[in-house]
Amino acid sequence: MAAKRRTRKRLKKSGIVYFAVNNRVPDMVKIGKTIDSAERRLELANRKNEFMCGRWTITQKVKTNDVSRTETLAHTL
């Protein structure tokens, strides 16, 4: 009897890489990635956090087929 092949769940690679600034921390840019929406991701980032003051706002969003590769490239640049 032949063994059954196990199918692996395919990870979603496409999504959005976003750039955000904080109103209380000058010259700081957050580069992040999400497979959801950038706005929903920043809702989480803007929750009350004792370690990070201020509010994040998006300055730019980039749709991409490979969020991890694009985010790594953005950090490198």
C-alpha positions in Angstrom: 0.0 0.0 0.0 1.4 3.4 -1.0 1.8 6.1 1.6 -0.3 9.2 1.3 1.4 12.4 0.7 0.8 15.1 3.2 -0.2 18.4 1.8 1.3 21.5 3.3 -0.8 24.6 3.8 0.6 27.3 1.5 1.5 30.5 3.3 0.2 33.7 1.8 3.2 35.8 0.5 1.4 38.8 -1.0 0.4 41.8 1.1 1.3 45.3 2.0 4.6 46.9 3.2 3.9 50.2 4.9 5.9 53.1 6.2 4.6 55.0 9.2 5.8 58.0 11.3 5.1 58.7 14.9 4.0 62.2 16.0 6.0 62.1 19.2 9.3 60.6 17.9 10.9 62.8 15.2 12.9 61.2 12.5 11.6 57.7 13.2 10.0 55.6 10.5 8.3 52.3 11.1 8.6 49.8 8.2 6.2 47.0 8.6 4.3 44.3 6.7 0.9 42.8 6.8 -1.3 40.4 4.8 -4.3 42.3 6.1 -4.7 46.1 5.7 -2.1 48.6 6.9 -4.8 50.6 8.7 -5.8 47.6 10.8 -2.2 46.8 11.5 -1.7 50.4 12.8 -4.8 50.1 15.0 -2.8 47.5 16.9 0.3 49.6 16.9 -1.6 52.5 18.3 -3.1 50.7 21.3 -1.9 52.1 24.6 1.6 51.0 25.0 3.7 52.0 28.0 7.0 51.7 26.0 6.0 53.7 22.9 4.4 57.1 23.1 2.6 59.0 20.3 0.5 57.8 17.4 1.6 56.1 14.2 0.3 57.4 10.8 0.9 55.8 7.4 2.9 57.8 5.0 3.2 55.2 2.2 1.9 51.8 1.3 3.2 49.3 -1.3 1.3 46.3 -2.5 3.7 43.4 -3.2 3.7 39.7 -4.1 6.3 38.9 -1.5 5.9 40.9 1.7 8.9 39.4 3.5 11.3 40.1 0.6 10.0 43.6 0.1 10.1 44.5 3.8 13.7 43.2 4.0 14.7 45.3 1.0 13.0 48.4 2.5 15.0 48.0 5.7 18.2 47.5 3.7 17.6 50.7 1.7 
